[in-house]
């Protein structure tokens, strides 16, 4: 079994749907983006992730 942890985040259903639609067009998912953001925070020791269509 892999060494992973569950992260739960509360957001509005509308925000989740809108974000999921945008990310699907970009070829990714909410889960993948959260993981990318966490890795970026660790790498830069700050918040500096930007991605646009």
Residue, then its C-alpha position, 0 to 999 in steps of 0.5 A: x500500500x502506498x504512503x498517502x493521506x486523505x485531504x478533505x476540502x469544503x467548497x461550494x458545489x458550484x465552485x467545484x463544478x466550474x473548476x472541474x469543467x475548466x480543469x477538464x478542458x486543460x486535461x487535468x483534475x481537481x485532485x491533480x491540481x491540489x497535488x501539484x500545488x502542494x508540491x509547488x509549495x514545498x519546492x518554492x517554500x511559498x505560493x507561486x503557482x499560476x496556470x491559465x487557458 
